[in-house]
Amino acid sequence: MSGRYVIIEAFLRWAETAKAESRARAANALGRAYLQSEMPREERAAAEMAMTYMLDDPSPRVRLALAEAVARSPDAPRNVILSLAEDQPEIAGLIILFSPVFTDADLVDLVVRGSNVTRVLVASRGRVSRSVSAALAEIGGETETLCLLENDGASLSRASLKRIAERFGDNAEIRGLLLDRDALPSDVRHLLMRHVSEALAGSNLVQATIGAARLQHVSREASQAATVSMAGTVQHEDIPDLVEHLREVGWLTPAFLMHALCSGKVDFFAGAITSLSTCDEGRVRSILSTGRVFAVRALYESAGLPRDISTVFVEATLIWREASRTHGSTMLENVSARLMRKFHLAEQSPAAAIQLLDMVEKLANAERRRTARTFAALAALAAA
């Protein structure tokens, strides 16, 4: 019989009669010796077999002592680590939190098969990769998601952030952690803004104060104004994602596009028309800035705008070109007012055009009120 089996047999005979406290000390010493000592190959194999045997020890103290010895080492036997990770929480916690032996696939498997406690442990590791974060974002609960967002060592993709916003945007704490992120994508920010708006609209107190119908109107108007404002500050490379998001949720309406154009959010507006039409971005920008009337109208109609609406957009584009040269701070008011004068005074203006212009007029009025409130607040500060 080889020396390896002699060692194992001796250990097994000893373990049968030793007390749990002694077995725990032996398990910890064995784990540390395996990782820190220079052992002959045969003794090393015997030590690994002995640790494997201890995985079935009836005393949790023994398994915990073994876990404490091997949890932080990259050289711990993989089979021992994987088995301890499925032990009771006190034992598994050490392994899941600290072991560098796990692959991303192992951690994703733990997320999928494990309990809420297991997922909290995975989310709290010193480093959480994008693939593991994606699994947590998809199936984790609120507690696990909070742990993930609070973990500076967790890497989250744009898709994971959006999925968290979709699932838990109505949770104020999660929403706050998302909004605190400097690089939060604009489409995610818009999604969270909608959650805030819906929360206000669902408030009994606010409904009692304002009235449900009025509240819905105010909420929609405020959300649209905030979205247009957001569209003006989004990074160029993020515009396609915001456009696609607004398209998916039904916000890329003619009225919204007109608001963006009249407000001078031309980068976003060009991105939206690029997404809706068959033209590339360079061609769209060229047509918007210098194209002739028939080219501008053809562009808008290729984006799905009917003729009676496209004529309003063509006129707004021409007015915008002129207004943009003056760099006026009241662009929305100037463009919308000139559109209203042209189409309301014209005979036989299409009904769809009039409806669109009515919407633009409301937006312009809301902008005037906002400007007046800002002016009054500044005046009050100056007088104080």
MARDO-204293 format. One record per residue (C-alpha): residue number from 1; residue in three letters; x, y, z. Coordinates in steps of 0.05 Angstrom, whole numbers. Example, Ala and Ser with C-alpha at 12.3 -4.5 7.8 and 13.67 -1.06 7.14 Angstrom:
// MARDO-204293
    i   aa      px      py      pz
    1  ALA     246     -90     156
    2  SER     273     -21     143
//
This chain:
// MARDO-204293
    i   aa      px      py      pz
    1  MET       0       0       0
    2  SER      27      69     -19
    3  GLY      45     121      33
    4  ARG     -13     163       9
    5  TYR     -65     112      31
    6  VAL     -28      98      96
    7  ILE     -35     172     114
    8  ILE    -108     173      96
    9  GLU    -124     110     134
   10  ALA     -89     137     196
   11  PHE    -127     202     191
   12  LEU    -194     167     183
   13  ARG    -182     123     243
   14  TRP    -164     184     284
   15  ALA    -225     223     260
   16  GLU    -273     168     281
   17  THR    -258     179     355
   18  ALA    -233     251     358
   19  LYS    -278     305     386
   20  ALA    -307     359     341
   21  GLU    -261     412     370
   22  SER    -199     370     354
   23  ARG    -225     355     284
   24  ALA    -237     429     272
   25  ARG    -165     446     292
   26  ALA    -140     390     248
   27  ALA    -182     414     189
   28  ASN    -155     485     195
   29  ALA     -83     462     203
   30  LEU     -90     414     144
   31  GLY    -117     469      99
   32  ARG     -61     518     118
   33  ALA      -8     464     110
   34  TYR     -35     446      41
   35  LEU     -31     519      18
   36  GLN      31     543      54
   37  SER      79     483      60
   38  GLU     123     449      10
   39  MET      95     378       8
   40  PRO     116     319     -34
   41  ARG      66     305     -88
   42  GLU      40     242     -54
   43  GLU      28     278      12
   44  ARG      -6     335     -23
   45  ALA     -54     288     -57
   46  ALA     -67     255      11
   47  ALA     -81     322      43
   48  GLU    -131     340     -12
   49  MET    -167     274      -2
   50  ALA    -170     286      73
   51  MET    -201     355      62
   52  THR    -251     324      14
   53  TYR    -269     274      69
   54  MET    -280     332     118
   55  LEU    -333     362      73
   56  ASP    -380     310     100
   57  ASP    -362     320     173
   58  PRO    -426     323     215
   59  SER    -400     383     255
   60  PRO    -407     452     222
   61  ARG    -348     474     265
   62  VAL    -302     428     226
   63  ARG    -326     452     158
   64  LEU    -322     525     181
   65  ALA    -250     515     204
   66  LEU    -233     486     136
   67  ALA    -267     544     101
   68  GLU    -229     595     142
   69  ALA    -164     562     121
   70  VAL    -177     560      46
   71  ALA    -226     616      31
   72  ARG    -176     669       7
   73  SER    -126     626     -30
   74  PRO    -124     619    -106
   75  ASP     -90     551     -96
   76  ALA    -146     519     -56
   77  PRO    -173     454     -87
   78  ARG    -230     473    -133
   79  ASN    -274     414    -111
   80  VAL    -268     435     -38
   81  ILE    -286     508     -55
   82  LEU    -347     490     -96
   83  SER    -372     442     -42
   84  LEU    -363     492      14
   85  ALA    -399     545     -27
   86  GLU    -462     503     -21
   87  ASP    -456     492      54
   88  GLN    -497     528     106
   89  PRO    -494     605     101
   90  GLU    -441     617     155
   91  ILE    -393     570     120
   92  ALA    -412     586      48
   93  GLY    -409     661      62
   94  LEU    -333     660      73
   95  ILE    -322     622       9
   96  ILE    -370     661     -36
   97  LEU    -345     728     -10
   98  PHE    -271     716     -15
   99  SER    -250     657     -57
  100  PRO    -211     675    -120
  101  VAL    -221     604    -146
  102  PHE    -290     618    -175
  103  THR    -297     632    -249
  104  ASP    -350     680    -275
  105  ALA    -389     619    -297
  106  ASP    -387     591    -227
  107  LEU    -413     656    -197
  108  VAL    -468     662    -249
  109  ASP    -489     591    -231
  110  LEU    -491     610    -157
  111  VAL    -534     670    -174
  112  VAL    -582     628    -215
  113  ARG    -588     568    -168
  114  GLY    -574     602    -101
  115  SER    -617     635     -49
  116  ASN    -626     710     -36
  117  VAL    -569     705      15
  118  THR    -524     672     -37
  119  ARG    -538     728     -86
  120  VAL    -524     781     -33
  121  LEU    -456     749     -21
  122  VAL    -440     747     -95
  123  ALA    -460     820    -103
  124  SER    -415     839     -44
  125  ARG    -350     807     -71
  126  GLY    -290     852     -79
  127  ARG    -296     847    -155
  128  VAL    -360     831    -193
  129  SER    -352     825    -268
  130  ARG    -402     851    -320
  131  SER    -428     781    -335
  132  VAL    -441     766    -261
  133  SER    -472     835    -251
  134  ALA    -518     822    -311
  135  ALA    -543     758    -278
  136  LEU    -556     795    -213
  137  ALA    -591     852    -250
  138  GLU    -637     802    -284
  139  ILE    -659     758    -226
  140  GLY    -635     790    -162
  141  GLY    -684     821    -113
  142  GLU    -682     892     -85
  143  THR    -633     875     -29
  144  GLU    -583     842     -77
  145  THR    -590     900    -125
  146  LEU    -576     951     -71
  147  CYS    -513     912     -51
  148  LEU    -491     910    -124
  149  LEU    -501     985    -135
  150  GLU    -465    1002     -69
  151  ASN    -405     958     -88
  152  ASP    -350    1000    -119
  153  GLY    -318     936    -145
  154  ALA    -379     917    -187
  155  SER    -376     931    -262
  156  LEU    -444     943    -293
  157  SER    -458     949    -367
  158  ARG    -508     998    -397
  159  ALA    -556     940    -408
  160  SER    -552     919    -334
  161  LEU    -565     990    -310
  162  LYS    -625     995    -355
  163  ARG    -651     928    -332
  164  ILE    -645     949    -259
  165  ALA    -682    1014    -275
  166  GLU    -737     975    -310
  167  ARG    -746     926    -252
  168  PHE    -735     972    -192
  169  GLY    -742    1043    -215
  170  ASP    -800    1052    -167
  171  ASN    -754    1038    -108
  172  ALA    -730    1106     -83
  173  GLU    -665    1079     -54
  174  ILE    -645    1041    -117
  175  ARG    -667    1100    -160
  176  GLY    -623    1147    -119
  177  LEU    -562    1101    -126
  178  LEU    -572    1098    -201
  179  LEU    -580    1173    -208
  180  ASP    -517    1185    -166
  181  ARG    -475    1149    -219
  182  ASP    -436    1201    -260
  183  ALA    -439    1161    -325
  184  LEU    -511    1139    -322
  185  PRO    -537    1131    -394
  186  SER    -589    1181    -415
  187  ASP    -641    1128    -433
  188  VAL    -635    1100    -362
  189  ARG    -642    1170    -333
  190  HIS    -705    1181    -374
  191  LEU    -733    1115    -350
  192  LEU    -722    1135    -278
  193  MET    -754    1203    -290
  194  ARG    -816    1167    -315
  195  HIS    -817    1126    -251
  196  VAL    -815    1190    -209
  197  SER    -871    1220    -251
  198  GLU    -914    1157    -243
  199  ALA    -901    1156    -168
  200  LEU    -925    1228    -162
  201  ALA    -985    1214    -206
  202  GLY   -1003    1155    -162
  203  SER    -999    1195     -97
  204  ASN   -1066    1202     -63
  205  LEU   -1044    1267     -30
  206  VAL   -1022    1299     -96
  207  GLN   -1085    1275    -132
  208  ALA   -1128    1305     -77
  209  THR   -1091    1371     -82
  210  ILE   -1088    1378    -157
  211  GLY   -1140    1330    -184
  212  ALA   -1125    1266    -223
  213  ALA   -1139    1294    -293
  214  ARG   -1100    1358    -282
  215  LEU   -1043    1319    -250
  216  GLN   -1037    1272    -310
  217  HIS   -1033    1332    -357
  218  VAL    -982    1369    -314
  219  SER    -941    1306    -304
  220  ARG    -938    1291    -378
  221  GLU    -920    1363    -395
  222  ALA    -865    1366    -343
  223  SER    -837    1299    -365
  224  GLN    -835    1321    -437
  225  ALA    -800    1387    -419
  226  ALA    -750    1350    -376
  227  THR    -737    1299    -431
  228  VAL    -725    1353    -483
  229  SER    -678    1388    -434
  230  MET    -641    1322    -424
  231  ALA    -636    1312    -499
  232  GLY    -598    1377    -503
  233  THR    -544    1355    -455
  234  VAL    -534    1283    -475
  235  GLN    -466    1264    -503
  236  HIS    -465    1255    -578
  237  GLU    -446    1181    -574
  238  ASP    -506    1168    -527
  239  ILE    -558    1200    -573
  240  PRO    -574    1135    -612
  241  ASP    -589    1097    -547
  242  LEU    -634    1153    -521
  243  VAL    -670    1158    -588
  244  GLU    -682    1083    -590
  245  HIS    -706    1083    -518
  246  LEU    -756    1140    -532
  247  ARG    -778    1104    -594
  248  GLU    -791    1039    -556
  249  VAL    -832    1074    -502
  250  GLY    -874    1114    -552
  251  TRP    -845    1183    -537
  252  LEU    -816    1198    -606
  253  THR    -880    1233    -628
  254  PRO    -886    1291    -678
  255  ALA    -902    1339    -621
  256  PHE    -840    1317    -582
  257  LEU    -796    1322    -644
  258  MET    -824    1392    -658
  259  HIS    -810    1412    -586
  260  ALA    -738    1389    -593
  261  LEU    -728    1425    -659
  262  CYS    -760    1490    -635
  263  SER    -718    1487    -571
  264  GLY    -654    1482    -612
  265  LYS    -636    1411    -591
  266  VAL    -610    1399    -661
  267  ASP    -560    1344    -646
  268  PHE    -614    1302    -614
  269  PHE    -665    1321    -668
  270  ALA    -616    1300    -723
  271  GLY    -604    1235    -686
  272  ALA    -678    1221    -682
  273  ILE    -690    1235    -756
  274  THR    -630    1191    -773
  275  SER    -661    1134    -734
  276  LEU    -729    1144    -765
  277  SER    -707    1155    -837
  278  THR    -664    1116    -886
  279  CYS    -609    1167    -889
  280  ASP    -541    1166    -854
  281  GLU    -525    1218    -801
  282  GLY    -479    1260    -844
  283  ARG    -532    1267    -898
  284  VAL    -586    1284    -848
  285  ARG    -545    1339    -816
  286  SER    -527    1368    -884
  287  ILE    -600    1370    -906
  288  LEU    -623    1401    -840
  289  SER    -570    1456    -842
  290  THR    -566    1474    -916
  291  GLY    -615    1431    -955
  292  ARG    -668    1461   -1001
  293  VAL    -741    1458    -983
  294  PHE    -758    1397   -1026
  295  ALA    -698    1358    -996
  296  VAL    -718    1375    -925
  297  ARG    -790    1354    -938
  298  ALA    -767    1289    -971
  299  LEU    -724    1275    -910
  300  TYR    -781    1284    -861
  301  GLU    -828    1242    -903
  302  SER    -776    1187    -906
  303  ALA    -777    1189    -830
  304  GLY    -852    1173    -831
  305  LEU    -882    1243    -824
  306  PRO    -944    1252    -869
  307  ARG    -945    1310    -918
  308  ASP    -992    1354    -877
  309  ILE    -944    1348    -818
  310  SER    -879    1350    -857
  311  THR    -895    1419    -884
  312  VAL    -897    1446    -813
  313  PHE    -830    1414    -798
  314  VAL    -800    1443    -861
  315  GLU    -823    1513    -841
  316  ALA    -797    1502    -770
  317  THR    -730    1481    -798
  318  LEU    -724    1544    -840
  319  ILE    -744    1588    -781
  320  TRP    -695    1551    -737
  321  ARG    -638    1564    -786
  322  GLU    -652    1638    -783
  323  ALA    -662    1639    -707
  324  SER    -599    1599    -694
  325  ARG    -557    1652    -729
  326  THR    -578    1703    -676
  327  HIS    -564    1654    -618
  328  GLY    -628    1680    -584
  329  SER    -645    1653    -515
  330  THR    -719    1652    -532
  331  MET    -715    1605    -592
  332  LEU    -775    1563    -572
  333  GLU    -819    1624    -566
  334  ASN    -794    1655    -632
  335  VAL    -800    1592    -674
  336  SER    -867    1570    -646
  337  ALA    -897    1641    -651
  338  ARG    -876    1648    -723
  339  LEU    -904    1579    -740
  340  MET    -970    1596    -707
  341  ARG    -976    1661    -746
  342  LYS    -961    1627    -812
  343  PHE   -1006    1567    -807
  344  HIS   -1064    1593    -765
  345  LEU   -1073    1653    -811
  346  ALA   -1068    1611    -873
  347  GLU   -1132    1587    -905
  348  GLN   -1146    1512    -907
  349  SER   -1088    1492    -862
  350  PRO   -1091    1416    -850
  351  ALA   -1124    1395    -785
  352  ALA   -1064    1353    -766
  353  ALA   -1019    1414    -774
  354  ILE   -1064    1457    -731
  355  GLN   -1066    1403    -676
  356  LEU    -990    1400    -678
  357  LEU    -984    1475    -674
  358  ASP   -1032    1478    -616
  359  MET    -986    1430    -579
  360  VAL    -926    1474    -597
  361  GLU    -962    1535    -571
  362  LYS    -976    1501    -505
  363  LEU    -903    1483    -499
  364  ALA    -883    1555    -515
  365  ASN    -931    1581    -462
  366  ALA    -903    1532    -411
  367  GLU    -833    1556    -429
  368  ARG    -854    1629    -419
  369  ARG    -882    1612    -350
  370  ARG    -818    1575    -331
  371  THR    -777    1635    -354
  372  ALA    -821    1682    -314
  373  ARG    -814    1640    -251
  374  THR    -739    1639    -259
  375  PHE    -737    1714    -269
  376  ALA    -780    1726    -207
  377  ALA    -736    1681    -165
  378  LEU    -673    1718    -188
  379  ALA    -706    1785    -175
  380  ALA    -725    1763    -105
  381  LEU    -653    1742     -91
  382  ALA    -626    1807    -117
  383  ALA    -674    1846     -72
  384  ALA    -658    1806     -10
//
